[in-house]
Amino acid sequence: MKTCVLNNGQNRQSGPGLGSELDFQSVEFPSVLKLMPMVNFNIYPGITSSICAYTDEARETVLKSYQGDRLVALFALKSLNVDPKDLRKDDFFSVGVAAEILSVTEQDNGRLKANIVGVKRILLVECVNGDIPQVVTRPAPVEVWDEKTLSPLVREVRRLYTGFLSYHQGKPADPFMVDHLMEEEPTKLADLIMSTLPIKKEKKIEFLLIENIVDRFQKVLEHLNWELSDREAAAAIGKRVEESLSRQDRESRLREQIKAIRV
């Protein structure tokens, strides 16, 4: 696929989003941001990802944002049955993420792919319809944590996430990779792990709403425990099925041998 990298002329190597959520609490953001409605949602502060603009409205939003302050508001739609020309606050989940567009690539099918980084959690106050949809937002609170309280939770998350990665990869997790991940600042660590878990959009949005970092780690542990127990149950069922098939195969071969002896 041929692509064309677009340049907004700023030649900026990084922006306010390249760090933890606490790094840019003092950074001033406009209360009105260009809106990018999301069908799926897997963006958290400090996490880099990419989004595709499929519609004319989305293309215009990405281009105007990239040519301006690079900031865009990402909010997940509750349903696809919405009028893009008349977006309402109730069409969206109440919490989203302000993101910075790092680069934009135009693909040969006419779609735009934007590489972005989540900057901070934001709450939706009001939709403003126009040529480019916008939203009035306010920042979601971010709590400073107590390291002594978090340390036991981080250790337990490390243990469970190592197990999750081993099941997911079908081989033992790389301890160096896990150790490197665990060195992340706690708020980013919780978001990074949550972004990799195969859970529904509603659960990811619910996680964004949690202000207390201890409660967020508790939620990560809850999901990791569920994922591991679900995978262990699936593995146990698979083992029983395999044993049953093996037993049936042995019994079938034995019957054939008995028939041959009788003949």
KAQUIQUI-V620821 format. One record per helix or strand of 3 or more residues. SS is the DSSP state (hx for helix, st for strand). FROM is the first residue (numbers start at 1). TO is the last residue. If there is no record, write none. Layout:
ss->SS from->FROM to->TO
ss->SS from->FROM to->TO
This chain:
ss->st from->3 to->6
ss->hx from->21 to->24
ss->st from->32 to->38
ss->st from->48 to->53
ss->hx from->56 to->67
ss->st from->71 to->77
ss->hx from->89 to->91
ss->st from->95 to->107
ss->st from->112 to->128
ss->st from->134 to->139
ss->hx from->147 to->169
ss->hx from->175 to->182
ss->hx from->186 to->196
ss->hx from->201 to->208
ss->hx from->213 to->262
